[in-house]
Every structure is written in C-alpha cells, then in structure tokens.
C-alpha cells in the first residue's frame, strides 16, 4: 500500500515540531492524551488521524493545523 503524501507531510511535520519543542514521543503522547505507540505510528505513516487529533497535535507543538498539513510546515 502506498503512503499518502499528506500523511507523509503530517508525519514529517509532527516529528520536526515535536523535536523543536524538545519533547519525547512519550511526553508528547501524554500531553495530547493519546497512547505513545499511536504517536510513533503517525510519525511512521501507519495511522490516519482525526481532525480532533490534528488539533491536539497542533496545540502541543504550538503551530496551526494547516502548518501540520503543509509541506515544510509553511502555511
């Protein structure tokens, strides 16, 4: 199964923004209220996310949802 380009963009941006704020996958998951394996699966393009989860990820990384979904985070 081919990976969705949008899922790859999201995965790259979540990883980059999470690293930028200096938070581990475990602590990011706790902050977002999701399981730690879920964060890893999103970052590896193995899971789709809901709009609600996108909002949680955006809040935790301090960026907007459009930034999470735009290549190189430029929205």
PyMOL Python script that loads the backbone (N, CA, C, O; Angstrom):
from pymol import cmd

cmd.read_pdbstr("""\
ATOM      1  N   UNK A   1       0.839  -1.179   0.000  1.00  0.00           N
ATOM      2  CA  UNK A   1       0.000   0.000   0.000  1.00  0.00           C
ATOM      3  C   UNK A   1       0.882   1.240   0.000  1.00  0.00           C
ATOM      4  O   UNK A   1       1.799   1.352   0.814  1.00  0.00           O
ATOM      5  N   UNK A   2       0.614   2.163  -0.901  1.00  0.00           N
ATOM      6  CA  UNK A   2       1.396   3.401  -0.989  1.00  0.00           C
ATOM      7  C   UNK A   2       0.988   4.354   0.120  1.00  0.00           C
ATOM      8  O   UNK A   2      -0.182   4.446   0.491  1.00  0.00           O
ATOM      9  N   UNK A   3       1.970   5.051   0.633  1.00  0.00           N
ATOM     10  CA  UNK A   3       1.697   6.035   1.672  1.00  0.00           C
ATOM     11  C   UNK A   3       1.083   7.277   1.044  1.00  0.00           C
ATOM     12  O   UNK A   3       1.456   7.693  -0.053  1.00  0.00           O
ATOM     13  N   UNK A   4       0.142   7.853   1.762  1.00  0.00           N
ATOM     14  CA  UNK A   4      -0.456   9.106   1.320  1.00  0.00           C
ATOM     15  C   UNK A   4       0.570  10.219   1.464  1.00  0.00           C
ATOM     16  O   UNK A   4       1.259  10.305   2.480  1.00  0.00           O
ATOM     17  N   UNK A   5       0.672  11.070   0.447  1.00  0.00           N
ATOM     18  CA  UNK A   5       1.584  12.194   0.516  1.00  0.00           C
ATOM     19  C   UNK A   5       1.236  13.087   1.703  1.00  0.00           C
ATOM     20  O   UNK A   5       2.131  13.580   2.389  1.00  0.00           O
ATOM     21  N   UNK A   6      -0.054  13.300   1.950  1.00  0.00           N
ATOM     22  CA  UNK A   6      -0.476  14.143   3.067  1.00  0.00           C
ATOM     23  C   UNK A   6      -0.092  13.506   4.400  1.00  0.00           C
ATOM     24  O   UNK A   6       0.324  14.207   5.323  1.00  0.00           O
ATOM     25  N   UNK A   7      -0.226  12.191   4.509  1.00  0.00           N
ATOM     26  CA  UNK A   7       0.201  11.510   5.741  1.00  0.00           C
ATOM     27  C   UNK A   7       1.699  11.651   5.948  1.00  0.00           C
ATOM     28  O   UNK A   7       2.151  11.808   7.083  1.00  0.00           O
ATOM     29  N   UNK A   8       2.482  11.598   4.869  1.00  0.00           N
ATOM     30  CA  UNK A   8       3.935  11.761   4.987  1.00  0.00           C
ATOM     31  C   UNK A   8       4.276  13.180   5.425  1.00  0.00           C
ATOM     32  O   UNK A   8       5.154  13.378   6.266  1.00  0.00           O
ATOM     33  N   UNK A   9       3.595  14.157   4.866  1.00  0.00           N
ATOM     34  CA  UNK A   9       3.821  15.549   5.270  1.00  0.00           C
ATOM     35  C   UNK A   9       3.498  15.712   6.752  1.00  0.00           C
ATOM     36  O   UNK A   9       4.269  16.318   7.496  1.00  0.00           O
ATOM     37  N   UNK A  10       2.352  15.170   7.180  1.00  0.00           N
ATOM     38  CA  UNK A  10       1.978  15.250   8.594  1.00  0.00           C
ATOM     39  C   UNK A  10       3.023  14.571   9.469  1.00  0.00           C
ATOM     40  O   UNK A  10       3.440  15.128  10.485  1.00  0.00           O
ATOM     41  N   UNK A  11       3.447  13.376   9.084  1.00  0.00           N
ATOM     42  CA  UNK A  11       4.439  12.643   9.868  1.00  0.00           C
ATOM     43  C   UNK A  11       5.725  13.451  10.014  1.00  0.00           C
ATOM     44  O   UNK A  11       6.265  13.572  11.113  1.00  0.00           O
ATOM     45  N   UNK A  12       6.207  13.996   8.918  1.00  0.00           N
ATOM     46  CA  UNK A  12       7.432  14.783   8.961  1.00  0.00           C
ATOM     47  C   UNK A  12       7.273  16.017   9.837  1.00  0.00           C
ATOM     48  O   UNK A  12       8.158  16.348  10.626  1.00  0.00           O
ATOM     49  N   UNK A  13       6.135  16.698   9.694  1.00  0.00           N
ATOM     50  CA  UNK A  13       5.920  17.915  10.468  1.00  0.00           C
ATOM     51  C   UNK A  13       5.730  17.635  11.950  1.00  0.00           C
ATOM     52  O   UNK A  13       6.262  18.371  12.782  1.00  0.00           O
ATOM     53  N   UNK A  14       4.992  16.600  12.300  1.00  0.00           N
ATOM     54  CA  UNK A  14       4.818  16.264  13.719  1.00  0.00           C
ATOM     55  C   UNK A  14       6.178  15.963  14.332  1.00  0.00           C
ATOM     56  O   UNK A  14       6.496  16.458  15.413  1.00  0.00           O
ATOM     57  N   UNK A  15       6.973  15.163  13.655  1.00  0.00           N
ATOM     58  CA  UNK A  15       8.303  14.810  14.166  1.00  0.00           C
ATOM     59  C   UNK A  15       9.167  16.062  14.330  1.00  0.00           C
ATOM     60  O   UNK A  15       9.817  16.242  15.359  1.00  0.00           O
ATOM     61  N   UNK A  16       9.169  16.918  13.317  1.00  0.00           N
ATOM     62  CA  UNK A  16      10.006  18.115  13.357  1.00  0.00           C
ATOM     63  C   UNK A  16       9.556  19.094  14.446  1.00  0.00           C
ATOM     64  O   UNK A  16      10.376  19.587  15.221  1.00  0.00           O
ATOM     65  N   UNK A  17       8.264  19.369  14.499  1.00  0.00           N
ATOM     66  CA  UNK A  17       7.775  20.317  15.501  1.00  0.00           C
ATOM     67  C   UNK A  17       7.896  19.756  16.912  1.00  0.00           C
ATOM     68  O   UNK A  17       8.177  20.502  17.850  1.00  0.00           O
ATOM     69  N   UNK A  18       7.690  18.461  17.075  1.00  0.00           N
ATOM     70  CA  UNK A  18       7.852  17.834  18.392  1.00  0.00           C
ATOM     71  C   UNK A  18       9.298  17.967  18.854  1.00  0.00           C
ATOM     72  O   UNK A  18       9.562  18.276  20.016  1.00  0.00           O
ATOM     73  N   UNK A  19      10.229  17.730  17.936  1.00  0.00           N
ATOM     74  CA  UNK A  19      11.656  17.863  18.266  1.00  0.00           C
ATOM     75  C   UNK A  19      12.005  19.322  18.558  1.00  0.00           C
ATOM     76  O   UNK A  19      12.820  19.610  19.435  1.00  0.00           O
ATOM     77  N   UNK A  20      11.389  20.231  17.824  1.00  0.00           N
ATOM     78  CA  UNK A  20      11.671  21.658  18.012  1.00  0.00           C
ATOM     79  C   UNK A  20      11.300  22.123  19.418  1.00  0.00           C
ATOM     80  O   UNK A  20      11.998  22.948  20.006  1.00  0.00           O
ATOM     81  N   UNK A  21      10.209  21.597  19.953  1.00  0.00           N
ATOM     82  CA  UNK A  21       9.826  21.972  21.319  1.00  0.00           C
ATOM     83  C   UNK A  21      10.506  21.082  22.360  1.00  0.00           C
ATOM     84  O   UNK A  21      10.312  21.260  23.562  1.00  0.00           O
ATOM     85  N   UNK A  22      11.308  20.118  21.882  1.00  0.00           N
ATOM     86  CA  UNK A  22      12.125  19.301  22.782  1.00  0.00           C
ATOM     87  C   UNK A  22      11.340  18.328  23.638  1.00  0.00           C
ATOM     88  O   UNK A  22      11.620  18.163  24.825  1.00  0.00           O
ATOM     89  N   UNK A  23      10.355  17.684  23.028  1.00  0.00           N
ATOM     90  CA  UNK A  23       9.523  16.743  23.781  1.00  0.00           C
ATOM     91  C   UNK A  23       9.622  15.349  23.147  1.00  0.00           C
ATOM     92  O   UNK A  23       9.595  15.207  21.924  1.00  0.00           O
ATOM     93  N   UNK A  24       9.732  14.348  23.983  1.00  0.00           N
ATOM     94  CA  UNK A  24       9.821  12.966  23.500  1.00  0.00           C
ATOM     95  C   UNK A  24       8.454  12.504  22.996  1.00  0.00           C
ATOM     96  O   UNK A  24       7.432  13.136  23.262  1.00  0.00           O
ATOM     97  N   UNK A  25       8.458  11.402  22.269  1.00  0.00           N
ATOM     98  CA  UNK A  25       7.183  10.821  21.819  1.00  0.00           C
ATOM     99  C   UNK A  25       6.301  10.488  23.013  1.00  0.00           C
ATOM    100  O   UNK A  25       5.095  10.731  22.986  1.00  0.00           O
ATOM    101  N   UNK A  26       6.906   9.927  24.067  1.00  0.00           N
ATOM    102  CA  UNK A  26       6.137   9.557  25.262  1.00  0.00           C
ATOM    103  C   UNK A  26       5.470  10.768  25.888  1.00  0.00           C
ATOM    104  O   UNK A  26       4.270  10.745  26.164  1.00  0.00           O
ATOM    105  N   UNK A  27       6.237  11.826  26.115  1.00  0.00           N
ATOM    106  CA  UNK A  27       5.676  13.014  26.745  1.00  0.00           C
ATOM    107  C   UNK A  27       4.697  13.742  25.827  1.00  0.00           C
ATOM    108  O   UNK A  27       3.718  14.326  26.293  1.00  0.00           O
ATOM    109  N   UNK A  28       4.961  13.704  24.533  1.00  0.00           N
ATOM    110  CA  UNK A  28       4.038  14.286  23.566  1.00  0.00           C
ATOM    111  C   UNK A  28       2.703  13.553  23.626  1.00  0.00           C
ATOM    112  O   UNK A  28       1.644  14.182  23.636  1.00  0.00           O
ATOM    113  N   UNK A  29       2.753  12.239  23.665  1.00  0.00           N
ATOM    114  CA  UNK A  29       1.533  11.433  23.752  1.00  0.00           C
ATOM    115  C   UNK A  29       0.754  11.756  25.019  1.00  0.00           C
ATOM    116  O   UNK A  29      -0.468  11.898  24.983  1.00  0.00           O
ATOM    117  N   UNK A  30       1.459  11.870  26.132  1.00  0.00           N
ATOM    118  CA  UNK A  30       0.799  12.214  27.398  1.00  0.00           C
ATOM    119  C   UNK A  30       0.122  13.575  27.288  1.00  0.00           C
ATOM    120  O   UNK A  30      -1.031  13.736  27.687  1.00  0.00           O
ATOM    121  N   UNK A  31       0.838  14.547  26.749  1.00  0.00           N
ATOM    122  CA  UNK A  31       0.290  15.895  26.605  1.00  0.00           C
ATOM    123  C   UNK A  31      -0.944  15.917  25.706  1.00  0.00           C
ATOM    124  O   UNK A  31      -1.878  16.683  25.941  1.00  0.00           O
ATOM    125  N   UNK A  32      -0.941  15.073  24.678  1.00  0.00           N
ATOM    126  CA  UNK A  32      -2.062  15.032  23.737  1.00  0.00           C
ATOM    127  C   UNK A  32      -3.185  14.103  24.189  1.00  0.00           C
ATOM    128  O   UNK A  32      -4.283  14.144  23.634  1.00  0.00           O
ATOM    129  N   UNK A  33      -2.921  13.271  25.185  1.00  0.00           N
ATOM    130  CA  UNK A  33      -3.934  12.335  25.660  1.00  0.00           C
ATOM    131  C   UNK A  33      -4.132  11.148  24.742  1.00  0.00           C
ATOM    132  O   UNK A  33      -5.231  10.601  24.649  1.00  0.00           O
ATOM    133  N   UNK A  34      -3.056  10.745  24.058  1.00  0.00           N
ATOM    134  CA  UNK A  34      -3.112   9.566  23.191  1.00  0.00           C
ATOM    135  C   UNK A  34      -2.041   8.577  23.656  1.00  0.00           C
ATOM    136  O   UNK A  34      -1.173   8.921  24.459  1.00  0.00           O
ATOM    137  N   UNK A  35      -2.110   7.363  23.151  1.00  0.00           N
ATOM    138  CA  UNK A  35      -1.126   6.349  23.530  1.00  0.00           C
ATOM    139  C   UNK A  35       0.198   6.621  22.816  1.00  0.00           C
ATOM    140  O   UNK A  35       0.210   7.109  21.686  1.00  0.00           O
ATOM    141  N   UNK A  36       1.293   6.309  23.471  1.00  0.00           N
ATOM    142  CA  UNK A  36       2.624   6.602  22.902  1.00  0.00           C
ATOM    143  C   UNK A  36       2.866   5.865  21.587  1.00  0.00           C
ATOM    144  O   UNK A  36       3.536   6.388  20.697  1.00  0.00           O
ATOM    145  N   UNK A  37       2.326   4.658  21.463  1.00  0.00           N
ATOM    146  CA  UNK A  37       2.527   3.932  20.204  1.00  0.00           C
ATOM    147  C   UNK A  37       1.776   4.608  19.052  1.00  0.00           C
ATOM    148  O   UNK A  37       2.189   4.513  17.896  1.00  0.00           O
ATOM    149  N   UNK A  38       0.688   5.280  19.368  1.00  0.00           N
ATOM    150  CA  UNK A  38      -0.076   5.997  18.351  1.00  0.00           C
ATOM    151  C   UNK A  38       0.771   7.100  17.739  1.00  0.00           C
ATOM    152  O   UNK A  38       0.772   7.271  16.520  1.00  0.00           O
ATOM    153  N   UNK A  39       1.489   7.847  18.560  1.00  0.00           N
ATOM    154  CA  UNK A  39       2.353   8.915  18.056  1.00  0.00           C
ATOM    155  C   UNK A  39       3.401   8.328  17.119  1.00  0.00           C
ATOM    156  O   UNK A  39       3.634   8.869  16.038  1.00  0.00           O
ATOM    157  N   UNK A  40       4.026   7.244  17.514  1.00  0.00           N
ATOM    158  CA  UNK A  40       5.011   6.589  16.651  1.00  0.00           C
ATOM    159  C   UNK A  40       4.411   6.118  15.348  1.00  0.00           C
ATOM    160  O   UNK A  40       5.038   6.240  14.295  1.00  0.00           O
ATOM    161  N   UNK A  41       3.201   5.578  15.402  1.00  0.00           N
ATOM    162  CA  UNK A  41       2.533   5.113  14.193  1.00  0.00           C
ATOM    163  C   UNK A  41       2.203   6.276  13.265  1.00  0.00           C
ATOM    164  O   UNK A  41       2.305   6.143  12.046  1.00  0.00           O
ATOM    165  N   UNK A  42       1.808   7.412  13.830  1.00  0.00           N
ATOM    166  CA  UNK A  42       1.543   8.592  12.999  1.00  0.00           C
ATOM    167  C   UNK A  42       2.838   9.055  12.347  1.00  0.00           C
ATOM    168  O   UNK A  42       2.860   9.367  11.156  1.00  0.00           O
ATOM    169  N   UNK A  43       3.917   9.101  13.125  1.00  0.00           N
ATOM    170  CA  UNK A  43       5.199   9.556  12.593  1.00  0.00           C
ATOM    171  C   UNK A  43       5.783   8.597  11.556  1.00  0.00           C
ATOM    172  O   UNK A  43       6.638   8.992  10.764  1.00  0.00           O
ATOM    173  N   UNK A  44       5.334   7.348  11.554  1.00  0.00           N
ATOM    174  CA  UNK A  44       5.781   6.378  10.550  1.00  0.00           C
ATOM    175  C   UNK A  44       4.752   6.197   9.434  1.00  0.00           C
ATOM    176  O   UNK A  44       4.883   5.285   8.618  1.00  0.00           O
ATOM    177  N   UNK A  45       3.746   7.044   9.391  1.00  0.00           N
ATOM    178  CA  UNK A  45       2.683   6.998   8.368  1.00  0.00           C
ATOM    179  C   UNK A  45       1.864   5.716   8.429  1.00  0.00           C
ATOM    180  O   UNK A  45       1.350   5.270   7.403  1.00  0.00           O
ATOM    181  N   UNK A  46       1.734   5.131   9.577  1.00  0.00           N
ATOM    182  CA  UNK A  46       0.974   3.888   9.710  1.00  0.00           C
ATOM    183  C   UNK A  46      -0.467   4.124  10.141  1.00  0.00           C
ATOM    184  O   UNK A  46      -1.292   3.212  10.073  1.00  0.00           O
ATOM    185  N   UNK A  47      -0.778   5.338  10.582  1.00  0.00           N
ATOM    186  CA  UNK A  47      -2.125   5.642  11.074  1.00  0.00           C
ATOM    187  C   UNK A  47      -2.653   6.912  10.437  1.00  0.00           C
ATOM    188  O   UNK A  47      -1.901   7.844  10.152  1.00  0.00           O
ATOM    189  N   UNK A  48      -3.949   6.932  10.220  1.00  0.00           N
ATOM    190  CA  UNK A  48      -4.643   8.157   9.862  1.00  0.00           C
ATOM    191  C   UNK A  48      -5.037   8.850  11.163  1.00  0.00           C
ATOM    192  O   UNK A  48      -5.180   8.203  12.200  1.00  0.00           O
ATOM    193  N   UNK A  49      -5.208  10.142  11.103  1.00  0.00           N
ATOM    194  CA  UNK A  49      -5.607  10.876  12.297  1.00  0.00           C
ATOM    195  C   UNK A  49      -6.945  11.560  12.065  1.00  0.00           C
ATOM    196  O   UNK A  49      -7.335  11.831  10.929  1.00  0.00           O
ATOM    197  N   UNK A  50      -7.636  11.833  13.157  1.00  0.00           N
ATOM    198  CA  UNK A  50      -8.891  12.570  13.080  1.00  0.00           C
ATOM    199  C   UNK A  50      -8.603  14.063  13.157  1.00  0.00           C
ATOM    200  O   UNK A  50      -7.497  14.479  13.501  1.00  0.00           O
ATOM    201  N   UNK A  51      -9.605  14.855  12.834  1.00  0.00           N
ATOM    202  CA  UNK A  51      -9.461  16.305  12.972  1.00  0.00           C
ATOM    203  C   UNK A  51      -9.196  16.686  14.421  1.00  0.00           C
ATOM    204  O   UNK A  51      -8.410  17.594  14.692  1.00  0.00           O
ATOM    205  N   UNK A  52      -9.842  16.004  15.345  1.00  0.00           N
ATOM    206  CA  UNK A  52      -9.635  16.286  16.765  1.00  0.00           C
ATOM    207  C   UNK A  52      -8.183  16.023  17.164  1.00  0.00           C
ATOM    208  O   UNK A  52      -7.602  16.782  17.939  1.00  0.00           O
ATOM    209  N   UNK A  53      -7.603  14.950  16.637  1.00  0.00           N
ATOM    210  CA  UNK A  53      -6.207  14.646  16.943  1.00  0.00           C
ATOM    211  C   UNK A  53      -5.280  15.671  16.317  1.00  0.00           C
ATOM    212  O   UNK A  53      -4.282  16.055  16.928  1.00  0.00           O
ATOM    213  N   UNK A  54      -5.593  16.119  15.111  1.00  0.00           N
ATOM    214  CA  UNK A  54      -4.790  17.178  14.488  1.00  0.00           C
ATOM    215  C   UNK A  54      -4.773  18.418  15.372  1.00  0.00           C
ATOM    216  O   UNK A  54      -3.732  19.054  15.535  1.00  0.00           O
ATOM    217  N   UNK A  55      -5.922  18.762  15.941  1.00  0.00           N
ATOM    218  CA  UNK A  55      -5.993  19.923  16.827  1.00  0.00           C
ATOM    219  C   UNK A  55      -5.127  19.713  18.069  1.00  0.00           C
ATOM    220  O   UNK A  55      -4.449  20.641  18.512  1.00  0.00           O
ATOM    221  N   UNK A  56      -5.143  18.511  18.633  1.00  0.00           N
ATOM    222  CA  UNK A  56      -4.311  18.208  19.801  1.00  0.00           C
ATOM    223  C   UNK A  56      -2.821  18.327  19.464  1.00  0.00           C
ATOM    224  O   UNK A  56      -2.044  18.907  20.223  1.00  0.00           O
ATOM    225  N   UNK A  57      -2.440  17.769  18.316  1.00  0.00           N
ATOM    226  CA  UNK A  57      -1.043  17.832  17.888  1.00  0.00           C
ATOM    227  C   UNK A  57      -0.606  19.270  17.641  1.00  0.00           C
ATOM    228  O   UNK A  57       0.505  19.656  18.004  1.00  0.00           O
ATOM    229  N   UNK A  58      -1.477  20.063  17.025  1.00  0.00           N
ATOM    230  CA  UNK A  58      -1.151  21.462  16.749  1.00  0.00           C
ATOM    231  C   UNK A  58      -0.960  22.229  18.054  1.00  0.00           C
ATOM    232  O   UNK A  58       0.004  22.980  18.204  1.00  0.00           O
ATOM    233  N   UNK A  59      -1.862  22.041  18.976  1.00  0.00           N
ATOM    234  CA  UNK A  59      -1.764  22.745  20.263  1.00  0.00           C
ATOM    235  C   UNK A  59      -0.478  22.363  21.000  1.00  0.00           C
ATOM    236  O   UNK A  59       0.201  23.226  21.556  1.00  0.00           O
ATOM    237  N   UNK A  60      -0.148  21.078  21.002  1.00  0.00           N
ATOM    238  CA  UNK A  60       1.030  20.596  21.724  1.00  0.00           C
ATOM    239  C   UNK A  60       2.341  21.076  21.100  1.00  0.00           C
ATOM    240  O   UNK A  60       3.350  21.211  21.792  1.00  0.00           O
ATOM    241  N   UNK A  61       2.321  21.332  19.797  1.00  0.00           N
ATOM    242  CA  UNK A  61       3.544  21.776  19.122  1.00  0.00           C
ATOM    243  C   UNK A  61       3.591  23.284  18.929  1.00  0.00           C
ATOM    244  O   UNK A  61       4.616  23.835  18.527  1.00  0.00           O
ATOM    245  N   UNK A  62       2.466  23.955  19.221  1.00  0.00           N
ATOM    246  CA  UNK A  62       2.429  25.402  19.101  1.00  0.00           C
ATOM    247  C   UNK A  62       2.323  25.918  17.679  1.00  0.00           C
ATOM    248  O   UNK A  62       2.752  27.034  17.385  1.00  0.00           O
ATOM    249  N   UNK A  63       1.752  25.107  16.795  1.00  0.00           N
ATOM    250  CA  UNK A  63       1.558  25.523  15.406  1.00  0.00           C
ATOM    251  C   UNK A  63       0.087  25.337  15.044  1.00  0.00           C
ATOM    252  O   UNK A  63      -0.693  24.806  15.835  1.00  0.00           O
ATOM    253  N   UNK A  64      -0.282  25.774  13.859  1.00  0.00           N
ATOM    254  CA  UNK A  64      -1.664  25.612  13.405  1.00  0.00           C
ATOM    255  C   UNK A  64      -1.845  24.269  12.700  1.00  0.00           C
ATOM    256  O   UNK A  64      -0.878  23.639  12.272  1.00  0.00           O
ATOM    257  N   UNK A  65      -3.089  23.854  12.591  1.00  0.00           N
ATOM    258  CA  UNK A  65      -3.393  22.626  11.841  1.00  0.00           C
ATOM    259  C   UNK A  65      -2.916  22.749  10.397  1.00  0.00           C
ATOM    260  O   UNK A  65      -2.297  21.814   9.891  1.00  0.00           O
ATOM    261  N   UNK A  66      -3.180  23.870   9.710  1.00  0.00           N
ATOM    262  CA  UNK A  66      -2.658  23.982   8.339  1.00  0.00           C
ATOM    263  C   UNK A  66      -1.135  23.831   8.259  1.00  0.00           C
ATOM    264  O   UNK A  66      -0.626  23.265   7.291  1.00  0.00           O
ATOM    265  N   UNK A  67      -0.413  24.320   9.247  1.00  0.00           N
ATOM    266  CA  UNK A  67       1.040  24.137   9.242  1.00  0.00           C
ATOM    267  C   UNK A  67       1.417  22.665   9.348  1.00  0.00           C
ATOM    268  O   UNK A  67       2.391  22.231   8.734  1.00  0.00           O
ATOM    269  N   UNK A  68       0.668  21.906  10.110  1.00  0.00           N
ATOM    270  CA  UNK A  68       0.953  20.471  10.230  1.00  0.00           C
ATOM    271  C   UNK A  68       0.710  19.739   8.918  1.00  0.00           C
ATOM    272  O   UNK A  68       1.307  18.692   8.667  1.00  0.00           O
ATOM    273  N   UNK A  69      -0.159  20.284   8.087  1.00  0.00           N
ATOM    274  CA  UNK A  69      -0.548  19.601   6.847  1.00  0.00           C
ATOM    275  C   UNK A  69       0.092  20.186   5.594  1.00  0.00           C
ATOM    276  O   UNK A  69      -0.254  19.797   4.479  1.00  0.00           O
ATOM    277  N   UNK A  70       1.022  21.116   5.772  1.00  0.00           N
ATOM    278  CA  UNK A  70       1.655  21.769   4.639  1.00  0.00           C
ATOM    279  C   UNK A  70       3.123  21.379   4.570  1.00  0.00           C
ATOM    280  O   UNK A  70       3.823  21.393   5.583  1.00  0.00           O
ATOM    281  N   UNK A  71       3.584  21.033   3.387  1.00  0.00           N
ATOM    282  CA  UNK A  71       4.979  20.621   3.214  1.00  0.00           C
ATOM    283  C   UNK A  71       5.907  21.661   3.816  1.00  0.00           C
ATOM    284  O   UNK A  71       5.767  22.857   3.563  1.00  0.00           O
ATOM    285  N   UNK A  72       6.849  21.195   4.609  1.00  0.00           N
ATOM    286  CA  UNK A  72       7.821  22.026   5.315  1.00  0.00           C
ATOM    287  C   UNK A  72       7.157  22.975   6.317  1.00  0.00           C
ATOM    288  O   UNK A  72       7.788  23.925   6.783  1.00  0.00           O
ATOM    289  N   UNK A  73       5.888  22.722   6.650  1.00  0.00           N
ATOM    290  CA  UNK A  73       5.207  23.490   7.671  1.00  0.00           C
ATOM    291  C   UNK A  73       4.935  24.933   7.339  1.00  0.00           C
ATOM    292  O   UNK A  73       4.708  25.742   8.239  1.00  0.00           O
ATOM    293  N   UNK A  74       4.951  25.276   6.062  1.00  0.00           N
ATOM    294  CA  UNK A  74       4.719  26.649   5.650  1.00  0.00           C
ATOM    295  C   UNK A  74       3.281  26.766   5.157  1.00  0.00           C
ATOM    296  O   UNK A  74       2.920  26.232   4.109  1.00  0.00           O
ATOM    297  N   UNK A  75       2.472  27.474   5.933  1.00  0.00           N
ATOM    298  CA  UNK A  75       1.066  27.630   5.539  1.00  0.00           C
ATOM    299  C   UNK A  75       0.731  29.102   5.380  1.00  0.00           C
ATOM    300  O   UNK A  75      -0.405  29.444   5.052  1.00  0.00           O
TER     301      UNK A  75
END
""", "prot")
cmd.dss("prot")
cmd.show_as("cartoon", "prot")
cmd.util.cbc("prot")
cmd.orient("prot")
